[in-house]
Amino acid sequence: MSETSLIFSAQEYRDRIARLQTAMALEGLDALLLSTPADIFYTTGFLTRFWESPARPWFVVVPQAGDPVAVIPTIGAELMGRCWIPQVRTWDAPDPRDDGVSLLAGTLADMVPENGRIGLPMGLETHLRMPLGDFETLRSHLAPRVLTDATASVQRVREIKSEAEITKIRTSCEIAARAFDRVPEFAQAGQPLDAVFRDFQIALLSEGADWVSYVAGGAGADGYGDVISPAGPDPLHVGDVLMLDTGAVREGYFCDFDRNWAIGSASDCARRAHRALWQATEEVMATLRPGHRACDVHEMLCAGLRRHGATPSGGRLGHGLGVTLTEWPSFTPLDTTPLRAGMVLTLEPGCKTRDGRILVHEENIVLRENGVELLSPRAPAELPEILG
């Protein structure tokens, strides 16, 4: 068995599998079936952009004891062979007659007794990356074995990051911070917003990102209407607030934070909003501890904004972060997930400014036993200005 893998040592992955198997035992699961890019990367180190092609399904099976088995298309055999996984089973894909279903069913049948239980994530923030028709065929082949929800088993393990993972996320944050520092070089009044987005992605790549899965933002007088729209050709104007937000990736791990700038001198409205966002975030970072719930963070941020004269803009105010851009939990009034040491999280308060416009402020943190450690370099307390 290889002691090295594409990203971490083999021991890092063995430790993850052991934690998953402990969680599986508590849920009475005989095997765990994983099919998404994030879960497969998390358990194997198999890192590829080939996931952009939806033509082929991929699987990893984690038994209750022993090493996992990868059941994958032949095209991935060489790359998976450079990972730590000791057993790889392949089929020629795509196969419209049987796209790995028989091979996967046989693998699971070998590992799970006829009265056994096979878990796979079925809850919020999960999906099944195989055709539903093939899934029903798989279920039929495996009967009387039961396929059941294993969302909690996977999420409770993945939400606690190892120090090795935290280092990767910190590195992604450092790359993004260097790119943010370069924004005044290309985000001048008169520059089209779509050109700013492209130049920002170029800066991220030149600073060391492997790829840029996510760039969002907005610009407008005293704020922007939303934070998810694609950039258009309209130029930046003096009096605008520009926001850029990125989920740049380094060695499979994301950062996710944003920065705001005034184009020209900042208005009093924009200054007040930015200051309120900064102060509310600062206060949460000073008080947040393991044992708080996700909904508590939402309330803390909203209360902080109101205390500093701002009106919260609604929606979730942060989330988990790791091998995907957003992970559980969500900082909303309805998410009661307990926060634990080792979670990597974003704090993302937003507030209304005027005329349907908002400002959003985001930082990345890791929650430690004694409080918060910043992973993203802290934004300035005062709204930066690009004066041209």
N, C-alpha and C positions, 0 to 999 in steps of 0.2 A: 504494500500500500504506500502511495506517495506521501511523504511527510511535508510536502509543500503543496500549495495550491496557487491559484491565480492572484489572490488578494491577501489571504492570511495563511498562517500555518495550519496544518491538518488538525492540530489540537484545538484550535479555535472552533472548527466545525464539529469535532467530536463533542466538545462541551455543549454546543448548541443542540446537537442530537440528544445528548443525555438529558438536557432540560426538557426538551419536547417529550421524551419518553417518560419522564417523571410526570409531566402534565397528562399524558395519555393514560398512564396507569390510574391516576386519580379519576379520570372520566370513564374508565373501563374500556378503553379502545385497544384493539389488537394490532391495528396498523393505521397509519396516517397517509392519505393520498394528497399530494400537492401538485398543482398544475399551473400556477401563475409565475411570471418572470421573477417577481420579488421573492416569493417563497422558495423557488428553485435556486436563485442566487444565494439566498440566505443560508440554505442548507448545504450547498455544494461549492459555491464560489464561481459558478458558471456564468461568466460575464460576457454578454454579446449584444450588439444592436440588431441581431437577426430577429429578435422578437417583433420588430416592426412588420415582419411578414406574418399574416394570420393563417398561412396555408397549412401549418403543421402544429399538432398538439405535442406537448412535452410533459413528462411526469416524473416525479420522485416519490418512491414509496418508503416510508419510515416504519419499520416493524417495532413491536413492543420491546424487543431486545435485539441487539446486533446492529450491523451497519445498514444504511439505506441502500436502495437499488434505484438507479436511474433507468427509466424506460423512455427512450428518446429516438427521434429520427436518425438515420445513419449519418446524415450530414453533420451532426453534432458530436459524433463519436470521438474525433481527434481532440477537439477542445475539451470535452468532458474528461478525456483521458489525462489531461494536464491538471485536472482537479484532484481532490483527495479521494473521491468516491471509488470504492474498491470494486464495485460490480455495475457494469453498464450493459443493458440489453437494448438492441436496436432493431428497427424495421425500416425498409425502404419507403419513404414518404415523399409526397402524399400518395396514399393508396385509397382510391374511392371505394374499393370493396371492403377493406378492413384496415383502417388507419390507426393501427396499434392497439385496437380494442382487444383482440384475442391475446396478444402478448401481455398487455396490462392485466387482463383478467387472470391469465395463468400465473403471473407473478404474484398477484394478490391471493389467489387461491392457494399457492404454495405456502404463504406466510400466515394465513388466517384460517382457523378451523371453521367448519360449516356453520356453527352457531355463533360465529364471531362478529365483531363490530368494527367497521372501517370508518374512520372519521375523515371529513374534509371540510374546509371552511365554507359555510353557507350563509353567514350573517352579513351585517353591514360592513361595507368596505371590502367585500370579497367578490370574486366572480369565478366562474367555471370556464377555463380556457380549453374547451373541447365542444364539439357539436352536441346539442341536447339529445339528438337521436342516438349518437354514439354512447352518451351517458346512460340512456335507458337500456341500450343493448348491454352495456357493462353491468348494470344493475341486474339484468336478467341472467347473465352468465354467472354472476356471483351468488345468486340466491341459493340457500336461505340466509346467507350473510347479510347483515344490515349496513347500509350506508347512512351515516348520521352526522350531525353538525359537530364540527370540531373548532369552531371559530375561537372560542375562549382559550382552548389549549394552545393554539398558535399565537394569538394576540398577546396573551399574558407573558409568553416567552419572548416574543420579538420586541415588546415595548421596553424591555430593560436592555440597555446597550452595554456591551463590554467596553473596557477601556480602549481596546483596539478599534472598535467601531467609533467611539467618541473622537478618537484621534483623526479618523478619516473625515468625519463631519466637520471637525474644527479646520482641517486643511481645506475643505470645500469653502468654508466661510472665509478663510484668509484669501483664497483666490478671488472670491466675489468682492471682498473689501478692496482689493487692489484695483479691480475693474471699476468699482464705484468711485474710487479716487480719481479716475481718469475721465469721468463723465463731463466735467466742465471743459475738457478739451474739445468736445464735439457737440455739446448741447447748448448752443448759443441761440439767442433770439434770431428768428428767421429760418432756422434749420427745421426741415420737415420731421414730424414725429417718427415716421416709419424709418427714416434714415438714422435717427438717434437709436432706435431699437436695434438696427443692424450693426451700427458701430459699437453698441454695448455688447452684443454677442461676440463681435470680433475681439473686443477687449477681454472678455471672459476667457475665450479660447487662448489668446496670446498670453494670458496670465497663468494658464495651466489647467483650465477645465478640459476634461476629456470630451464632453459634449454639453450642450445647453438644451436641456429638455423643456425648459420653461422660461419665458420672458414675458412679463406683463407690465402694465403701468397705465399711465394716463397723464393728461395735462389740461389745464384750464385755469381761468381766473379764480383765484382763491380755492382751488381744488379741482376735482375731477368727478365725473359721473359714476364711474365704476372702475374696477381694477382687473377686469378680465377681457375687455374688448381688444381686438387687434389694432395695431397702430395704423393711422391713416396718413395721407400726405399733407395735412394741414400743418403750417409752420408754427413753431413756438413763438409766443408773443411776450413782450415785457408785461409783467403782472401775472403771468401764469405760474402755477405750481406744477412742477414736473415730478412724477414718481416713477421709479423703475423698481421692479421686483423680479428676482431670479431664483430658479431652481437649477443651478449649475451642478454638474456631476463630476466627481473625481473618484476613480476606482470604485464606482458603484454606489457612492453615498452622496446624498443631496445636501445642499444648503437651501434655505428658503427665508430670505429676508429682503427688505426693501429700504430705499432711501428717497427722501424728498429734497427738492431744491426750489428756491424762488428764482424765476427768470427776471433779472433786474432786482430792484429793491423789493423786499417782502412787504406785503400789506399788513396792517395791524391784525386783520382777521386771520390771515394765514399764520402769522407769528403766534397768536394766542392759541390757535388750534394745535400747532406743532408743539408748543410748550406744554399744553395739557396732555397730549399723547405721551410726550417724553416723561412727564412727571408721574402719570398714572402707571406707566411701565416701570419706572424706577421704584415706586412704592411697592408694587407687586414683587419685584425682584428682591426687595429687602425683607419681605415677610413670608414669601412662599416656602413651604416646608413639605416633606413627605407626610401624607395623611390628609392634606387638603384634597378636595375632590375637583374634578374638571369644572363642575358648575360653580364651585367656590371661586375659581379664578375668573370666570366670566363676571360674577358679581363684584369681585374686587376691582377689576378693570373698569366696569361701568361706574361703580361708586367713585373711583379715583377721577374719572373724567368729569363727573358731575361736580365733584369737590373743587375741581380746577376750572369750572365755568364752561365745560363743553357738554354737548349732547351726544351720547353714544349713537353710532350709525346703524346698529342692528347686525344680525348675522353672528356667526361664530367668531370668536376673538382669539383664535390660536388653535394649535393642534400638535400632534406628534410628528416626528421627522426621522428619517433614516434611509432605508433602501428604496423608499418611495417618497415623492415630494410631500405628500401629506399622509400621515398615519393617525391612528387612534391615539388618544381620545380627542374629542372636539370640545373646545371651551364654549359651551352653550348652557342655557339654564336647565336642559334636560339630561345632560350627560353626568352621571354620578360616579364615573370611574375614579377610584382612589389613585392618587398620584404617589409614585414610589421612587426612591433613590435609584438613579441610573436611567431615568426617562430623559430623552432628548425631546424638547418641546419648542414651539414658537409662541411668543406673546405678540398678538396682532390686534391691538385696539384700533378702532376707527371712530371718527367723530364727524358730525355734520358741520359744515361751514355756512354756506348760504345757497339759496336757489337750487336745492337738490344736489349740491356738491359735497364731497367728503374729503377727508385726509385719513390715510392709513399709515400706521407705524409698526414695524415688525422687527423683532430680534430673535435670535436662536440661543437657547440655554440648555444646560444639563442640570437636572435636579440632583443635588447631593444630600447626604444625611443632614448636613448643617445649613443647607440653603441652596442658593442659585449660583451657578458658574456660567458666565457668558461665554458663548462660542463665537458669536459674531462680534467684531469690534463695535463698541457702543457708538450709536449715532450721536452727533452733537446736540446739545441741549437747545440751541437756537437754530432756527431754520437757515440752512446755508443759502447763500445768494450767488448766482452766476451773473456777474455784472458785465461780461463781454469785454 
